[in-house]
Structures are given as C-alpha cells and as structure tokens.
C-alpha cells in the first residue's frame, strides 16, 4: 500500500505510521495549499470499545522545503491530549454524541498545532485546545456525523484551516493482488498471464484512517512570502513530506505511568507514495524511516534500478521485452521521485527543486487546479495531479506501476519505445476522468478536508 505497514518496525506501531501524504492547490480556495498526513492504517469501522485515536506520546509533523535542500523551511507540528471524563465505564460513549462537548462522549481528544520556520527552534502556537471529532461509531451513537465532523474544522488566524480526526481512506488499491506477486486482476483479463480474468478488488473501500489536514495561504510556504503565479519559476515549487516522532526514552514508574524523556526520534516519514514500500529493500526500510530527505542520495541506486522493473518481465514472460533489455539508469524515476521534473521535459510544466536527491512530494503551486481532474495525473494529461504534488483521489498505484514499467522513460530517453503493456498495467479498472468514477467520488468531498466522512461501524460489513 502507499505506506501502510511498509517497514518492519513501524508496522508494529500503527499510531505513528504515516500512511499517506498529500499536497495540492485547494480546488475551492486556489490561493491556498492543502497539506494532509494520514496515520493509523486499515482502521476497521467496528472497532469498539477502544476506537482509534492519535497518540498522545507522538509528535506528528508536516514539513515544507522551499529552497530544494531537503531540509524543512516551514514545519507544522501537532500534539494530542486525550481526556477521559468517566473512568468508571468501559464505554467510549454512554449515549448519543450530538456535539463535540456532549457529556455522553467519554473519551475526547484535543490538539495543538504550531509552526516553526527555518532552523529556529522556537515554535509559534497557531491553535490549542482544538477538538477532534469522535470516531463514526454508528447511527445511534454518532447521529448527524457530518455536523460533528464539520464542527471539528477550525479556522485559525492568517487564513489557515485545520482538522484532525477520523476520515474515510482515500487511497485505493487491490492489495491482495499487488502482493500476490503482482497478479494484477485487470491485467489478467488481457490474457497476459495464465489466470482467470477478474475485476480488481478495492481492498480499502471499507476502512478508515486518521487525518491531519492543514490549509494555508501559498504565501506562507514560499521562501520570499510571495504568491506564486509563474509555473516556470523555481520559487513556485515546494517539497512536502510528513513524519512522526517519539521521545528517545520512556521510563515506567511503579504506578505504571510512563514518563517520556530525551530528544524526539523520527520513527516514520512519507513523501512520495510507495517509495519505502516498493523501492527501498526490506533491510533498509527502518533506517529510511529514521532519516531526513536530505540523506536520500543513499537510496538513489534503488530508484535508478528498481527491483519491480526487474520483476515485471519475470512475472509476465514475453510481455515487457523492451523493459527487460533496458539497462541504463532510470533517469526518469530519479527525476520524478528525487529531484523533480526539469523544464522542457513536459511542455508547460516543471517541479524541479535542484540537484539534491530527496524523497518529497514536489508541488508547483502556480499550476491551477484542474476543472476536470484526471486520476492518472500527469500521465493523464492533468498537470495539477501526481507527481505534481498529490491529490486525495490520484491513482498513484497505476501511475507509479506504469512509470516503473517504462512508460515514462521516453521523457528522458527518446530512443526508448515502451512496451504496449506499460500503458495498460493497473490493479483496478477506473476511467481517467474523476467524474466518471462514482465509486471514487463518494470517497471524497469538494471542500476541506477533502477526504470523505468515515465509514461507521454499524453499517460497514466486516472484512
């Protein structure tokens, strides 16, 4: 999956597992950028009595690099505090939760968001005591959930909006087929492997996630405080990633209370989807999670020669002969994932941040939102989509698998002719136009925080 359970250590610490990161120009407020970091993978909606929540002992962060060195220039930090009202009940709620201060809601969470710029260790608190919504328990416990969620969208000074709480999982993938040696079901329908054809199975359609979302004016992210207007300008591009950190030491007293001490230690991070999941070898995944993007040159060799590119011709004999014969460094993937795409490669577009190799989402903030979004992003001719940042509905699995299969090599090597299958491989069958996919439209909403309302436990079938 995008980064769900992607490394051995973090798979045992789901509350700190950064599953998806998004960065895009807000379609309904195009003078702003929305940054989203999701945590806690594969939340089953029927998860009582201890429903999912953020960790009080985790520091969640969203980072922005505006000068291309892979080091944060603008940082947003989020800390959570849980309040138990009635210690004498096992219940999450003792009656319907009809407001964020309902006395029936027994276990509430609040958060503080702060901002740091450059190397300054001083954090400016943007908002504190901000309420999260409850999890979507069901129609009796959380009636009118849309109103509860809307009340948890907080307006902060400076034109900022912020939200933290449960949302519906926006990332879609046929997880069962992808990790069954890439036995991609729609691909089977093309009779490329000897298995019965079958439609793709969306493994995440009935699960939730915990979302941290912040919407900020573009001028608060640029290096000079300007609002980008020229897509060709280097100052229009920012790099974005998210992370989670824990204190280096935990001390447990005689009363079993834990006291945290020592510096913050990063345990999870995520820029481009599937980077640690598919590119980084298993023995190095935990190390990658602990490093900063500025150190990602260490992993460039795995991008230049990705393991999946070597596996596809083996798993699909005779289907990828051109890919199998290509032995050059994958300059296309090095650009897409580690430096950004320079001017002149794609007409009218660039998101190049410089020569520093760093895994970040690279967003050209001067590219306006698309009036007719294509879920295949730039591969579908939509310059507002992945890998220009990442929108919540972009089909990142299809985009990246097709890129690895060789579809993007001609961007940098005009002599290469992709195998016909490179433009067909996918795990799920969806039309490129977002509006033509009603099953996807229902997972998203047109306004902040853009991910749809979480599934409730009463109506959602068990996996």
Secondary structure as UniProt FT lines:
FT   TURN            4..5
FT   TURN            8..9
FT   HELIX           10..12
FT   HELIX           14..16
FT   STRAND          18..25
FT   TURN            27..28
FT   TURN            30..31
FT   STRAND          32..44
FT   TURN            56..57
FT   STRAND          59..65
FT   STRAND          74..84
FT   TURN            87..88
FT   TURN            100..101
FT   TURN            103..104
FT   STRAND          107..117
FT   TURN            118..119
FT   STRAND          124..131
FT   TURN            139..141
FT   TURN            143..144
FT   HELIX           145..151
FT   STRAND          154..156
FT   TURN            157..159
FT   STRAND          160..168
FT   HELIX           175..178
FT   TURN            179..182
FT   HELIX           185..188
FT   TURN            189..191
FT   TURN            203..206
FT   STRAND          207..217
FT   HELIX           218..220
FT   TURN            231..232
FT   HELIX           234..236
FT   STRAND          237..252
FT   TURN            254..255
FT   STRAND          258..270
FT   TURN            273..274
FT   HELIX           275..279
FT   HELIX           282..284
FT   HELIX           285..290
FT   HELIX           293..299
FT   HELIX           300..304
FT   HELIX           307..315
FT   TURN            317..319
FT   HELIX           321..325
FT   HELIX           331..334
FT   HELIX           335..339
FT   TURN            343..345
FT   TURN            347..348
FT   STRAND          361..364
FT   TURN            365..366
FT   TURN            375..376
FT   HELIX           377..380
FT   TURN            383..384
FT   TURN            386..387
FT   TURN            392..393
FT   HELIX           396..402
FT   HELIX           403..407
FT   HELIX           409..411
FT   TURN            414..415
FT   HELIX           420..423
FT   HELIX           434..436
FT   HELIX           438..441
FT   TURN            442..443
FT   TURN            448..449
FT   TURN            457..459
//
